[in-house]
Structures are given as structure tokens and as C-alpha cells.
Amino acid sequence: MTAPEVPSADTPSWQPGARQAALLLTAACASVLGSLLIAPVLPELERAFSDTPGISTLAPMAMTLPALGIAVLGPLAGSAVDRYGRTRLLFGAMLAYAFVGTAPVLLDSLPLILVSRTLLGVVEAVVMTASLTLLGDYFTGARRDRYMSWHSVITAVAAVGILAVGGGLGAHSWRTPFWVYAAALPLLLAMVLSLREPSFDRAAAGLTEREMRPLPWRSLAPLLVLTSVGAAVVFFVLQVQLSFVLDDLDVGSAGIGASAAIANAGVVAGSLCFARWARRWAGQLLVAAFVAGPLGVVLMSVGRDWTAVTGGALIAGVGCGLMLPSLLIGTTSRLPFDQRGRGTAAWTSAFFFGQFLSPVIVAGLSAAASGRDHAIQLCAAVGLGAGVAAFLLVRRRPLAVSAQDEAHDAGTSEAAEAVGQG
């Protein structure tokens, strides 16, 4: 796709605001749509291709392959965003997202559907990376912290809504939910009309036309490891294992749905708390996240009725709501303009690598530890260990972000800086 020519962000009369943030935050939820939309129709999909060898293994992969695609190819998306620009890649990826996402409506082969789902993950990697990178480009300080925190809020709320939409549309046919991906087209039109490419003076930064400074891996690596560990042993243990814990207690689907909704409400509450208090206590909130999250997971696993399990899930949800924006903002705030795409992509890959590994880790520990409950508790112990690491990390280098955190972006033009602070 050849993207329409749009004015640069250094146009004096143009400044980003809530509308641009809303579009980027909506696009950043692409991964949730990719993973959860078809969850309610997986049994129907399995029955539709029941004559396919290995169908019991292949059908669930339709849900997990997009996350694997994001984890593996996210770094390439980040390099492309830094090298070739944010908006052009975002526009092209949104168009591809609509066509690849709806492809299963017309496909009659499960292997081809799985290929389309893998390609969807590749496209999602570009969409998420470009969207979150633009948020970091357009806004600074408290405003950026607030929008990054809203990413977790919107993702949690969207997860509940997407499951409901997928289930409702799936009542007609297992193919019907795939039409929802076409919503990327009107969103693309709004983006073309509203977004601008940030300007960056490469010469002032001492860079050639195609040169890219290497990422500060020593600074980023601890946060990326914490992201993978937190995603694998806290966030996705909560999201994936909660239903199994309740099912073991003979709780019906309505009770499981209510408990999941309360847990995600905890994620929303935690993210809102981070948005409110991050300016003063960003590092302390990260440590609190790695205490509350594992503690809630333990309480969830030892609960013997719906109330106890849901109470633990709520605490874990609050911890996750504090955890994700802490790690995302901690990562992006350490990156100048020409590294932000790759750094954001590295964070995204770390998070989705944790998502992919989470059920594998729990399954392996369940076999070794004689049961799911013990496996969940071992995951929580790892999470608490990560909390100790988080405490040491913030003592060494605080995560607090100052209003002038972009000052080190040497090479960013004055106009672009004015836009970012606008």
C-alpha cells in the first residue's frame, strides 16, 4: 500500500491531543482482538474441521499463533518503524490487518486459516509497535504516563467486550466473528486524517540517513526480563488458569465469567492508580505490583469457594494493572526518538513471549508438582522473586519520569518537541 501524503508533525498549526491518543490506543488493542475474538468459537472451529489430523492440537493454535507472531517478529517491526517512519507502516499494517483478519471467512482449509492467523500476528506486531511508539513521540511527562496507563485500562475492558462480541456473533457461525477485523478500515481512514509523522533531525543527532544507534540493552534488559516473567507467571496465569481453578470447584460458566470480569476490573483499577500516582511513586508501584500480583495468584489457587478465589483474582488483577504500565513506561522513557520503535517492539515481544510460555510453564510444573494448584503457587514464588529484583532495580535506577524526560533526545527538531509537549 502507498500511504497518502500527510503533513509532517512539525506543521506549526498541528498539535496532537486526545483524538490522536484515542486512535493510537484503539489500534494498540489489536493484539487482544487477535487472541480473544475467536475464543468462544474454537469448539465450533474444531468440529468444522474434525476430519483434519491432529485437530485437537491445531484448533487452539488459531488463538495462540498471533501472539507467537508478535513475540518472534516484534523486533523486526521495531527496526522498520525506526528506519522507515511510524505512520506509513501503521497505515499499511492497518490495511493488511483488515484483509488478513477477515481471510478465514473465505478459507476452507484449516492449515490456510492457521497461516492467515500467523500473518495476523506479524501485522499486529507492526500495528502495536507503531501505535505505542507514536504515543511516546507525541506526548511527554505526565501526559504520556497517563496515556500509556490507559493502554492497560482499555485492553482489560476490551478483553471482556471482545469475548462477548465473539460469543454473540459465533452463535450464527464460527466464521462470523472474523468479520470484526474489517473494523480496521474505518479506523485506518480516521488515522490518515488525524495522524502526522513526527520529525527528527538526524544530522543534529550526528546520524547518517540510514544509521541507527544501538539500543541500550544494559538499561533495558532488566525491564524486559521482568516483563516476560510478569506476563508469564502472573498476568497470564491469572487470565488463563482462573477458569480452570473455578471449574475444579464445580463453578458454572456464569460464575467463571463473573469472576473473570471482577479480575479484569482489578486490572483497570490498578492501571488507574498507576496513572494517578506514577509521578511520585513509579518505582514503588512496580515493587507493589510484584507483591500484589503473586500474592493474589496464591490466594486464587488456595481458595475453596467462589468468593475466596475471586478475591484472590481481584488482588492479582490490581497487581497486573500496576505492573504493565510501570514496565512499559519504564522502558519507553529510557529511549530517545530514533530508538523508540525498536525499544517498544522489544517490550511487546517480551510481553507476548511470556503469554506464549505461560500455559507451557504451568503444564510442565503441574506434571512435576502433582497438580495445577501447586504449579500456580510455584509461579507465584517466581513472581515474588521478580519483585525482589524489581526492588533492587528501582534502588539502582529509579523509574520516575520527569516532565523533561525528552531532553536527552538530541536531534529532535524544535517543532517536534513543541508538538510532543502540546
Secondary structure, DSSP 8 states (H G I E B T S, - for coil): -------BTT-TT----HHHHHHHHHHHTHHHHHHHTTGGGHHHHHHHTTTSTTHHHHHHHHHHHHHHHHHHHHHHHHHHHHHH-HHHHHHHHHHHHHHHHHGGGT---HHHHHHHHHHHHHHHHHHHHHHHHHHHHH--HHHHHHHHHHHHHHHHHHHHHHHHHHHHHHTT-TTGGGGGGGGHHHHHHHHHHH--B----TTTTT--SS------HHHHHHHHHHHHHHIIIIIHHHHHHHHHHHHHTT--HHHHHHHHHHHHHHHHHHHHHHHHHHHHHHHHHHHHHHHHHHHHHHHHHH--SHHHHHHHHHHHHHHHHHHHHHHHHHHHTT--HHHHHHHHHHHHHHHHHHHHHHHHHHHHHHHHHTSHHHHHHHHHHHHHHHHHHHHHHHHHS-----TTTTTT-TT--HHHHHHHH-
